[in-house]
Amino acid sequence: MKLSSTPTLRRFARVAAVAAFVLAISAPAMSQALTSVSAGQACTKAQLNRKSGTLTCTYNAKTKKYTWTAAAAAKGASTSRAGWPSKLVIAAVPSENVATMTLRYQNFVKVIEKETGLPTTFISATDYAGVIEAQVAGRADVVFYGPFSYVLAKARGAKIDAVGASVPTSTVASGYYLSYLVTKKGSGINSIKDVKGKNLCFVDAASTSGFLYPTAGLLENGIQATDYRSVLAGGHDKSVLAVQAGTCDAGFVYDDMFDKLLVDRGLIKTSDFNVVWKSGEIPNSPIAVRKDLPADLFALLKKTILEKINKTAFVSMGLCANETNCNVIEDATWGFKPTSDAVYDAIRQVCEATKSSRCR
């Protein structure tokens, strides 16, 4: 008896023959489908960064379309793009309301999107902790922090590097800012020592100029947490506006918010207030990038932040008419200059001095 004469083996032979036939006719079709992809042809979000011959599926930030692009013309063609995410998220700790911050970061987002070829969005949580946790969890790729919130993010496990710090002009290599304690004129508060028994507005428990340095200043002047009633306003603007409304007798705020931003928006007149305390110099705020991103993407983001996220570059790109009326981030920052984690050891030293439970 021949083995092929059994019913089972005859059925197997027929199945194998059919499979071979299907493969024979489908292989050319598959090959034809791949070779039919041409430059400029639409691809899908799911195909982003995938290759077909010499073409790569890329995202055009201007047209908001996915297309097959020749390698030489693809954005970031000098990089492998292996392992790149399908999108990027930029975030910032809140200093003003979300709508205002989103508007002020729109050019930042446009440049990152253009340079990386990746869809990019901006988010701002309602508190500092939300932004910190987003980057710890890998849900935010680039974050503009305050110095203290950056230190907290690192301490809580965020895999990040500070690639730049904000500077007020293109001619300075680094910068600093101050924390103010402001009160309405006629409040009877003439110095930081007069806040005993008062409602005192802080910004956020993770704010450098709105909590950490103020806490240090209070302790240096013999004022304990039990000597006043603490209010967390939720933003630098809200701290000052709470003082203006009488909700708080005095409030902490960073200098540029009080001296310029709220004035420019017509929300306050500085002549209605007294500045009764100023902190020592605080190192300017860092911008941090996830260091667990692919190395070539990390390098591209760092290069873009240091070279193209500034007022001068924005004007040259046509994003701003002039540098005077141009926002890079939410304040008057010109752009970013290189920094390092060691710069923020000063913040860690203040944490040690205050023994604040918020530093953990």
C-alpha positions in Angstrom: 0.0 0.0 0.0 1.3 3.4 -1.0 1.3 6.1 1.8 -0.3 8.7 -0.5 -3.3 6.4 -1.1 -4.7 7.1 2.4 -7.6 9.6 2.6 -5.9 11.7 5.2 -2.7 12.1 3.2 -4.6 12.7 0.0 -6.4 15.6 1.7 -3.1 16.9 3.1 -1.6 16.8 -0.4 -4.6 18.8 -1.8 -4.3 21.4 1.0 -0.6 21.7 0.4 -1.1 22.1 -3.3 -3.7 24.9 -2.8 -1.4 26.7 -0.3 1.4 26.5 -2.8 -0.8 28.0 -5.5 -2.1 30.8 -3.2 1.5 31.6 -2.2 2.6 31.6 -5.9 0.0 34.1 -6.9 0.1 36.3 -3.8 3.9 36.7 -3.7 4.0 38.8 -6.9 1.0 40.8 -5.7 2.7 41.5 -2.3 5.9 42.5 -4.1 3.9 44.7 -6.5 2.1 46.4 -3.5 5.4 47.2 -1.9 7.1 48.5 -5.0 4.0 50.6 -5.9 4.6 52.9 -2.9 5.8 56.2 -4.2 7.1 59.4 -2.6 4.3 61.7 -1.6 1.8 58.9 -1.4 -0.3 58.9 1.8 0.6 56.5 4.7 -1.0 56.1 8.1 -0.2 57.0 11.6 0.3 53.3 12.4 3.1 53.3 9.7 4.9 56.3 11.1 8.7 55.8 10.8 8.3 52.5 8.9 10.3 52.0 5.7 9.3 50.7 2.3 12.4 50.4 0.1 14.1 53.9 0.2 10.9 55.6 1.5 9.9 56.3 5.1 6.5 57.1 6.4 6.8 60.6 7.9 4.5 63.2 9.5 4.4 66.7 8.1 3.6 69.1 10.9 2.5 71.8 8.6 0.0 69.8 6.5 -0.9 67.4 9.4 -0.5 64.5 6.9 1.4 61.2 6.9 3.2 60.5 3.6 5.9 58.3 2.2 9.1 60.4 1.9 12.4 59.8 0.3 15.1 59.2 2.9 17.1 62.2 1.8 14.1 64.5 2.3 12.7 63.0 5.4 12.9 65.1 8.5 15.7 63.7 10.7 17.0 61.6 7.8 20.5 61.6 9.4 19.1 59.6 12.3 17.8 56.0 12.3 14.5 56.9 14.0 14.5 53.4 15.4 12.3 53.2 18.4 11.0 56.7 18.1 7.6 57.3 19.7 4.6 58.2 17.5 4.2 61.6 19.2 5.7 64.0 21.6 4.3 65.7 24.7 5.6 69.0 26.1 4.5 70.1 29.5 5.1 72.8 32.0 4.5 73.4 35.7 1.5 75.8 36.0 2.3 79.5 36.6 -0.9 80.8 35.0 -4.2 79.3 33.8 -4.0 76.5 31.2 -5.5 78.5 28.3 -2.9 81.3 28.7 0.0 78.9 29.0 -1.1 76.8 26.0 -1.2 80.0 23.9 2.2 81.1 25.1 3.8 77.7 24.3 2.3 77.4 20.8 5.4 78.4 18.9 7.5 76.1 21.1 5.3 73.2 20.0 5.4 74.2 16.4 9.2 74.2 16.3 9.6 70.9 18.1 7.0 69.3 15.7 8.7 70.7 12.7 12.2 69.7 13.7 11.3 66.1 14.8 8.5 65.4 12.3 6.5 64.1 15.2 3.0 65.2 16.2 3.5 67.3 19.3 1.1 68.6 22.0 1.3 70.8 25.0 -0.2 70.0 28.4 -0.3 71.8 31.7 -1.7 70.1 34.8 -3.6 72.0 37.5 -0.7 71.5 40.0 3.0 70.8 40.0 2.6 67.2 41.2 0.6 66.3 38.1 3.4 67.4 35.7 6.1 65.7 37.8 4.2 62.4 37.8 3.5 62.7 34.1 7.3 62.7 33.4 8.0 60.1 36.0 5.5 57.8 34.3 6.9 58.6 30.8 3.8 60.5 29.6 5.6 63.8 29.1 8.8 64.0 27.1 9.9 67.6 27.5 9.0 69.5 30.7 9.7 73.1 31.7 10.1 72.9 35.5 10.8 75.3 38.4 14.1 74.4 40.0 12.5 72.8 43.0 10.0 70.7 41.0 12.9 69.5 38.8 14.7 68.4 41.9 11.6 66.6 43.1 11.0 64.9 39.8 14.6 63.5 39.8 14.2 62.4 43.4 10.9 60.6 42.6 12.5 58.6 39.8 12.1 60.6 36.6 14.7 59.5 34.0 15.5 63.0 32.9 18.3 65.4 32.1 18.3 69.1 32.4 19.4 70.2 29.0 18.9 73.9 29.3 18.0 76.8 31.6 15.9 79.8 30.8 17.8 83.1 30.3 16.4 86.6 29.9 18.6 87.7 27.0 20.8 86.1 24.4 24.0 87.7 25.9 23.9 85.9 29.3 25.1 82.4 29.9 22.9 81.8 32.9 20.4 83.6 35.0 18.5 83.8 38.2 15.2 85.2 39.6 13.7 86.2 42.9 10.8 85.4 45.1 8.7 88.3 46.5 6.4 88.6 49.4 3.7 91.2 48.4 0.9 92.7 50.3 -1.6 95.5 49.6 -0.7 98.9 50.8 -2.3 99.7 54.1 -2.3 96.0 55.2 -0.1 96.8 58.2 2.4 94.2 57.0 5.8 95.9 56.5 8.2 93.0 56.7 8.1 89.2 56.5 8.1 89.2 60.3 4.6 90.8 60.4 2.8 87.7 58.9 2.1 86.1 62.3 -1.6 85.4 62.6 -2.2 86.3 58.9 -3.5 84.4 55.9 -0.4 83.7 53.8 -0.6 82.7 50.2 1.9 80.2 48.8 1.8 79.0 45.1 2.2 75.2 45.3 4.1 72.9 47.6 6.5 72.0 44.8 7.2 75.7 43.7 10.6 77.1 44.2 9.8 80.8 44.5 6.3 80.2 45.7 7.0 77.7 48.5 10.6 76.4 49.1 12.5 79.7 49.3 9.6 81.5 51.1 9.7 78.7 53.7 13.4 79.2 54.1 12.9 83.0 54.4 10.2 82.6 57.0 12.4 80.2 59.1 15.3 82.6 58.9 13.1 85.2 60.4 11.9 83.0 63.2 8.5 82.4 61.7 7.2 78.8 62.1 4.4 77.2 60.1 2.1 77.4 63.2 2.5 81.2 63.2 0.3 81.8 60.1 -2.5 80.3 58.1 -1.2 78.7 54.9 -3.1 78.9 51.6 -2.0 77.2 48.4 -3.2 79.5 45.6 -2.4 77.1 42.7 -0.5 79.6 40.6 1.8 82.7 40.8 -0.9 84.9 39.3 -3.5 83.5 41.7 -1.3 84.2 44.7 -1.2 87.9 43.8 -4.8 88.1 42.8 -5.8 86.5 46.1 -3.9 89.3 47.9 -5.7 91.9 45.7 -9.1 90.3 46.6 -8.3 90.2 50.3 -8.4 86.4 50.5 -4.8 86.4 51.6 -3.1 89.2 53.6 0.2 88.6 51.8 1.4 86.3 49.1 4.5 84.9 47.5 5.2 85.3 43.7 8.2 85.2 41.4 9.5 88.6 40.3 8.6 88.6 36.6 5.0 87.6 37.2 4.6 90.6 39.6 6.8 93.1 37.9 5.7 92.5 34.3 3.2 89.7 33.4 0.2 90.7 35.5 0.8 94.4 34.8 1.0 93.7 31.0 -2.3 91.8 31.2 -3.9 94.8 33.0 -4.7 92.7 36.1 -2.8 94.7 38.7 -1.0 97.9 39.3 2.2 97.4 41.3 1.6 100.8 42.9 -1.3 99.1 44.8 1.1 96.7 46.6 4.2 96.7 48.7 7.1 94.2 48.3 8.0 93.5 51.9 10.6 90.7 51.3 12.8 89.4 48.5 14.6 86.0 48.5 18.2 85.4 47.5 19.0 84.5 43.9 17.4 81.4 42.6 19.0 79.6 39.6 16.8 79.9 36.6 14.3 77.2 35.7 15.5 74.1 33.8 13.9 72.3 30.8 14.3 68.6 31.1 14.1 65.8 28.5 13.5 62.1 29.1 16.8 60.5 28.8 15.2 57.1 28.1 14.1 58.3 24.7 16.2 57.0 21.7 19.6 58.6 21.8 19.3 60.3 18.4 15.9 61.8 19.3 17.2 63.0 22.7 20.2 64.7 20.9 17.8 66.3 18.3 15.5 67.6 21.1 18.5 69.0 23.0 19.9 70.7 19.9 16.6 72.1 18.9 15.9 73.5 22.4 19.3 75.2 22.7 19.5 76.5 19.1 15.9 77.1 17.9 13.7 77.6 21.0 14.4 81.3 21.4 13.1 84.7 20.4 15.7 85.4 17.8 15.1 82.1 16.0 11.3 82.5 16.3 11.6 85.9 14.5 13.8 84.4 11.8 11.3 81.6 11.2 8.4 84.1 10.9 6.7 82.9 14.1 7.1 86.4 15.7 7.2 89.8 14.2 9.8 91.0 16.7 11.5 89.9 19.9 9.6 92.4 22.0 6.2 90.8 21.4 7.3 87.2 21.3 6.8 84.3 23.8 9.0 81.3 24.0 7.4 80.1 27.2 4.9 81.8 29.6 7.2 84.6 30.8 9.7 87.0 29.2 12.4 84.4 28.8 14.6 84.9 25.6 15.4 81.2 25.3 17.6 78.5 26.8 21.3 78.1 27.5 23.1 74.9 28.5 22.9 73.8 32.1 23.6 70.8 34.3 22.0 68.9 37.2 24.8 70.2 39.5 23.4 73.8 39.2 20.4 72.7 41.2 22.4 71.5 44.1 21.6 74.9 45.5 18.0 73.9 45.7 18.9 70.6 47.4 20.9 72.6 50.0 17.8 74.8 50.8 15.9 71.5 51.2 18.5 70.4 53.8 18.4 73.7 55.6 14.6 73.8 55.9 14.2 70.0 56.6 10.9 70.4 54.7 8.9 67.2 54.3 7.9 68.6 50.8 11.5 67.9 49.6 10.9 64.1 49.5 
